[in-house]
Amino acid sequence: MIAKINGDRALALARDVLDIEADAVRALRDQLDEGFVEAIDLILSCRGRVVVSGIGKSGHIARKLAATFASTGTPAFFVHPAEASHGDLGMITSEDVFVAMSNSGESEELVAILPTIKRLGVKLIAVTGRPQSSLAQLADVHLNAFVSKEACPLNLAPTASTTAALALGDALAVAVLDARGFGVDDFARSHPGGALGRRLLTYVRDVMRTDDQIPKVTGAATVRDALFQLTAKRMGMTAIVNDHDHVEGIFTDGDLRRVLERDGDFRELPIASVMTHAPRTIGADHLAVEAVELMERYRINQMLVVDDAGKLIGALNMHDLFSKKVI
């Protein structure tokens, strides 16, 4: 039998779910206590790794928390409690901190491994919705993730409780991140394959064109010579340099359009008479995003790269930055 959708009912139910889960997260503010600060202290003083565990829906939240810790400067991994009982406890050392997540605080597989965890001398942080549960009572620190009801109409499926646990875990990870002084550059180093990593770890030297790829002519050249470089190197510009390769100017597609407005044969015009003097330049050790910012600010599509003495060592344009996914 194909169920029929009642649009009004579906929207009303969806709004109720969002309200219930939002209320559950807001209620966590008043449930925070000194235990939260103690948990931060345990993690910061950990000489090993943070091991996060949970089963069922709490297990999914635990996996996410372990991943968040790992990506924000705290070495961490997830251990499935059932697998832990069959050998994976060997991953855990006395220098680790164990974070156990269970809404009921009575998950059989999780509670079963706690005596071994305690015998190892591992510090235990429990995240539960029941402060009087077995897990909460065995923990060195308990974080209260209690919710008054689930968003499920039957009040059975873990919904508001998992949202609350997720939010509380994020709050813990962010507080640890802040205490460590973990910054944007640190985050980029943990995410070299992501967009932020590319933006923050890519330098001008990684993007610029060098040697024979650089379009350039000397100040004695003509517009004809510059056009040859524009066409051959396909960068939309050519640099004008002196005999020692120091930059004197730039001739771009825009300059060419202005030259085309003149009457007569412009090809033999001295390039020095039509070039843009004192062009925008950047050093090779600057971040590529700085080049993007300068290009956008001054509405230009190309930049010359120079060394400290003003000698031309590279060139880049917006296409280069696009191809490297800096933009």
Salt bridges, closest charged atoms under 4 A:
ASP23 OD1 - ARG26 NH2 2.47
GLU95 OE2 - ARG47 NH2 3.82
GLU106 OE2 - ARG130 NH1 4.00
ASP140 OD2 - LYS118 NZ 3.53
ASP170 OD1 - LYS64 NZ 2.47
ASP186 OD1 - ARG189 NH2 2.86
ASP245 OD2 - LYS216 NZ 2.92
ASP255 OD1 - ARG258 NH2 2.66
ASP265 OD1 - ARG267 NE 3.03
GLU268 OE2 - ARG224 NH2 2.38
ASP285 OD1 - ARG205 NH1 2.69
GLU290 OE1 - HIS286 ND1 3.19
GLU293 OE1 - ARG297 NH2 2.82
ASP320 OD1 - ARG209 NH2 3.04
